[in-house]
Every structure is written in structure tokens, then in C-alpha cells.
């Protein structure tokens, strides 16, 4: 295992991707004394705004990527849809890339992800792989969901189906690309485990964190989650198994479904800090972003002690329909923290920021969260009249 350590104040971290996850990682890295170089496909990206340097180009530009890697001591990434070949080329040319290319390969392709989980005997929803030819029969209960193997997030690249005919139509709609078909399962809750793994193989985790989605996009996350102890233990064990099998270094998020009998099924993997982990900034001694920077730089992991029960609410571009939301009213509530991501153009469904409420009890946080959501929704509804 490569234990190369980059001490705070002495090195440069390179981040592939310029979004909000890169932004919040870069802000922690700067606080720890590191220089940060962002490689982004758009100028003045959220991450580039808070970094020392931003290189703008295509992720397939090998020459520019080599220039980028020559300026940094370690390369990490803030989303998993970086071309796999780009990561592999960086590694082949001697760059230290954390997490490694095996980790991104397993998470950016749903077929590879399901095969990994199956080989590790980690439960998922029943699935079938669709490649090259349309099956004449399908040994799966309906309804089901067809998902493209690649480029799927926040509900994109998937469609519900109720028959073989609908499967054929959906696959044609997706252009005949590789897909998986998953049986639609019933579940009680969705939750995530966020696991940090260091260069020495040490692991620490956050969660379970309960997640509530609207229109396939995360709406809010809550900690602590009301998950049975055995179910939580099974989920943590599954996350650790995945991380160790990939020789993972960094922060890994694993999303789960909790079924009525307490069984947990993996929904998907994310080899990076996760939206549900934003509440760790205020709710834990060490945030997921600091944990990621510590991991990729070869430092010891920080404490994952919870400092306060917390709820995170995503702020989507829809809330800007009639202008800037009434943040002054929201910030009037104690222990409420606003994070905006520096994105210039609000769009429906676009993640513009988040709010975290951290209070002595989860019930108190729920009450405040309900009030804040009421302010946001009322403002939008009132101005639409």
C-alpha cells in the first residue's frame, strides 16, 4: 500500500471536478494549509472560486491532465463520472491518485458495481444485465426499473417499467446502451453509511444517516437515524467490506434500503464525499470533507464523534424562481447554518446550496426544519399568486 504522506502546509492537492463537493473539500484543504489546484471543464467553477488555481479543459485532454498532475502531490476527484481512462492514464504516468482507478471503475458503471457487490456477497435488489440484445423473456417480478449502466445520478438515466414491452421501449429510448434492470422493492427507509479509509487501512464511519428524496433528488438528511441496531451493523460491515476489497483511500458513501424485516440492500456506491454527509460539517467533530483530505494526504483520521443531532436540507434552484430566497428569516433561527455553492444560474433541480440545523435533540431539529421549509415553500407559493 502506498503510504505517501503529504503534511499540512507542505503540499498541493489536485481535485478533478469543480462542483460543490470539490469546493467544500478545497475549503478544508486550504484551512489545513494545503494549496489546491482544480481541474474543471468550466471556468470559475464552485471549487475553482476557492482554490489557488483552476485549470479549465476537457477531461479527455491527456496533455492538460499531465500538466495538472505535474503541479500537485496527490490527485483526487469530486464526482465519479470522470472518464476512467483519464484516471488510469494518470496512474500509469506515476501520479498518486486517491481513491484509485479500481474504485471509480466500480462506481461509475452500474454493471461493474453490481458484479462487485455480488462477488462480495453483499445483498442488492434482484437485477438482470441488459447488453447487446433485447431478451425475449424476463425472469423478474414487475414493476421494475431499467437504469443505464453509466451517467446516471439524481434519477437520470432510469425509468419504471411494468412489462417486457415497456422494457423494450425504454431501452430503445436510452439508445440501446448497456443497462441493468432492477426489481422494484418495497422499503421502509433509505439511509447512507459514509466511511473514511486511510492509507493504513484504518476506517471510521458516519451514520446511519436517514435520507428522504423528492423527485429522485435528495431533499433532506437526518442524524441520528432510527435504524435497528442489527441493520446498522450489517450496513457498516458491508461498507467496510467494499472499501477493503477496493483498497480504497478516501471517503466512500454507500446508500442502502431498509426493508420491513430489517434486511439492508445496497442501492449504490459513491467514491467521494456525499450529499447526505453535508451535515457532518456542523454535526461532527470532523467533517466528511476533512476526513477525505486527511485520507488522501496520508494523515490519521479524525474523530467521528457527533456534536449535535442534525438535519440537512438541500436548496434547489426552484427556490430562486422569484428571486433570492428569504435567507434573513431562515438565519434568524439559532444553530442554523447556510452554505451556498457559488453557482451563478439557478435552475430547477440544480443544487444551489444547503442548510444544516444542529440542535440538542433531533425532535428540536425537526421542528426547526419544518418551520424553515414552510418559509421557503410559502415564499415561493405566495409570489406565484
N, C-alpha and C positions, 0 to 999 in steps of 0.2 A: 504493500500500500504506500502511495506517495504521501509522505507526511510533511512536505514542504510547508514551512510556516512563514507567514508574512506578518511581521509585527506592526501594531498600530503606529502610525506616524512615519513609516519607512517605505511603504509600497503603494502600488496603484492597482485598483480593481477595475477590470473591464466588464461591462454589462451589455449583453446583446439584447436589444429591445428598449424602447423608450417610453413605455407606458407607466401607469401609476405604481405597479409593483416595483419596477426599476427605480422610480422616483423615491419611494419610501425606503428602499434598500440603500440608495445613494445617500439619502439624508443621514441614515445611521452611519454609513461608512465615513462620511465627512466628519461627523461628530467624533468618531474614533480616530481621526487624524489621517485617514487614507485619502489619496487622490482618486478620482473616479473619471473614467472615460466611457462614454455611452456610444454604442453603435446603433443607429436608428435609421429607419427608412423614410422618416420625415424630419424636417428641420424644426428646431425649437420644441422638441418633444417634452412631455411632462418630466421625464427623467433628465433630459438634456438641460432643462432650465436650472437644475440644482447641482449640476456636475461641473467638473473642471474643463471638460472638453467633450464635444459631441461630433462624432464622425457620421456623416449622412451618406447613405448609399444602399445598394441592393444587397440582400443577404447572400446572393449568389456570386457577388463580386469577389473572387478569390484574392486578387491583388489588394483590394481595400481591406479585406479581412486580415490579411497578413500584416498590413501596416498597423491595423488596430491591435493585433496580438503582440506586435513588437513593442508597443508602448505600455503594456501592462504586465503585471506579475501573475495574475490569475484571471481567467475568463469564467464568467457565469452568465446565466440567461434568465430573463424575467417572464418569458412565456415559451410554451413548448412547440410552437409552430415555426421555429427557426428550421430551415432545411437541414435534414440530418447530415447530408453530405458536407455542409459547411462546418458542422461541429467535428465530423470525422477528419476533415482536412486540417483543421486547427490542431487536433491531437496528433495527427501524422507528422505535422511540421514542428512538433515539440512544445506546443502550448499546453499549459496546465489548465484543463477545463473541468470545472466542478459545478454541478453534477456531470458525470461522464456521458459519452455518446450512447452507451447502452441504456442509460436512464431515459434519455429523450426519445430513443427509438421505441422503447416500451410504452411510452405515454402519448406519443403523437399519432399512433396508429392503433385503432381500437381492436383490430385483429391481433396484433402483437401483444397488446395489453391483456386480452382475454386468454391468449395462449400462455402467457407468463403466469397469470393467476391460476389457470387450470393446472399447469405443471407444478405449482407450489401448493396445490390442493386448497386454495382459498375460494370459498363459495361466491358465486355471482348468480345473477338471474340466468335461467336456461337460455342458451343462444345458439345460433347457427351462423355459418360464414357464407356469404354470397360473393362469389368471384366468377367472372367469365361467362357462366351460363345460368339462365333462369331455371330453378328447379321445377319439376312437374308436380311434385307433392312437397308438403312441408310438415314434418313431424313436430309440430309445436302448437300449443294452445293459442287461441285467439281471444282477445285482441293482442297484438304485438307491436313492436316499434322497430322500424328499419332506420339504421344510423349509418351515415357514411363513415368509412374507416378513418378518414383524415379530415382535418379542417372543420371539426365540429366543436362548438362551445356556445354556452348560453342558449341552448335549444336549437342552434343552427345545424343544418345537415341531418335532420331527423323528421320522421313522420309516423303517425299512428296508422296501423293497418288492421283490417278485420277479415281479410280474405286473401287467397292467393292472387286473385285478380288485382286487388289494391296493392299488393306487394309488387306485382309486375309494373303497374302504373307508376308507383313511387320510384322504383329502380330506374325506369326509363326517364323519369323526371330528373333524377340525380345523374343522368348521363351514363349509366351502366358502370359506374366506378365500384371498386371494392366496398362492400358493406357488411355489417353484422345485423342479424335480426334477433331481437331480444323479446322474450315473453314478457308481457306487461304484468308486473307483480303487484300485489297489494302490500302496503307497508304502513306502519304506524307513524314513523318519523324518519326524517333524513338528518344525518349528522356527519361530522368530519373528525378525523384524528389528524393533527398536524405534528409531524415527527421531525426532529432535527437529528442528524447523524454526523459526527465529527470525523476527522481524518483517522482517528484512532479506533473508530468503531463504536464510540460512546453514543448512546441515544437518550434523548429527553423528548417528552411529548406534551402537547396541549390537548385537552379535550377528554371526553367527547364534547363537541360544540354543536348545538342543535341549529339546524338551518331550515328556513322557510322560504320557498320560492314563489314567485308570481310570474306567469308567462315565461317559464323556464329560466328566469334570471333571479339570482339570489336577492331576496328582499330584506331579510334580517337574520342575524345570527345571535345566539344566546349562550352564555356560560354562567353557571354550570347547567348542563343538560340533564334532564330527568330520564336517564337510561339505566336499565337494570345492570347491576354490577357485573354479572357474568357476560352480558352482551358487550359491555365496555371493555372488559378484559380480552374477549375474543377479537375485538376490533383493534386494540392496541397491539396484540400479538400478530395480527395479520399485517399491520403497517410495519412492524419491526422485521417480519419475515421478508417482505418486499424490499425494504431498504437494504438489508444484509445481502440478499440474493443479487442485487444490482451493484454492490459495493458503492452504495450511494453516499455522496458527501454534499450536504446542504439541507434544505428544508423540503420535505415531501408531504404533500397533503393527500389523504385517502378519504374519498366520500363513500358513505355507507347508507344502506336502507336497513331500518329496524323492522322486523316482521312481528306479528302478534305473538308468536311463540318464543320470542327472544332471539331468534336467529338473526345474524347480521350478514348482509350481502354487499360486496364491494360494487359500487356504481362506477367510479373512475378514479384514476391517479392523476396527480399534478406534481411535476418535479420542481416545485418552486413555492415561494410563499403564496398563500391562498386568500381569497376574498373573505372567507369565514374567519380567518386569523387576524383580521384588522383590529379586532377588539383586544388583542394581546398588547397593543401599544399602551393603552391605559390600564388594562385589566391584569397585567402580569409584571413581575419584576423585570423579565427580559422579553422583548417583543419577538415575534417570529422573524422580523427583518434583521434585528441584531443577531439572532440565532443563526440566520443564514450567512451573514457576513462573518461571524465567528467561525462557522463551519468551513466555509470555502477558503478562509485565510489560515486554517490550521490552529485556531485558538481553542481553548477549553469552552465548552458550552456553558451558558448562563443558567441561572435559577429559573424554574418554571412555576414558582410559587404564585398563586393567584392573589392579587392585592385587593380586588373588589369584584363581585358579580357584575357582569357587563352585558349590554346589548348593543349590537352594531346595526345601523340602518343604512342601506345603500341609497344614494341620491342619484337618480337617473335624470337624463336630460329632459324628460317630460315635465319635470317640476319647473323648468325655466320657460315654459310656453308663453307666459305672460310677464316675463322679466325675472329678475333675481328673486329667489325665494326669501321669505322674511326671516333671515338668519338672526337678526337682532332679537326677535321674540324667542327663537329657539335657544340662543345662548344665554338668555335670561334664567334658564333652568340650571341649578347647581350641578356640577360634575358632568356637564355635557360638553363634549369636545367635537369641533368641526374640522374636517380635513377636506380641502378642495385640491383637485389634481392638476390644475393649470391647463385644462383643455379649453381652447378658445371658443369652440362652437358646440353648444348643447344640441343633442339630437335625441329623439325618442329611443329609449333603451340604452343610451350611452351612459356609462358610469362616470359621473362627473365628480363624485366625492362620497364621503360617508360621515355619519355622526355616530359617536360612541357615548353611551350613558353608563357610567360606573357608579354604583351606589352600594350601601351596606348590605342590601338584600336584593335578590332577583325580582321579588314582587315589587319593590320600590322602583327598580329599573323598568319593569314592565309598565307600571303606571305612568312614569315619565315618558317612555317611548310611545305609549298610546296617545298622550297629550301632544307630543311633537308631531306624530303622524297626522293627528287631527288638524294641527295648524297648517301643515304642508298641503293636505288634501283640501281643506276648506279654502285656503288662499287661492288654489288653482280653480276650484269649483266656483267660488264667488266671482272671480274675474272672468270666468267663461260665460256668466249670465249676461 
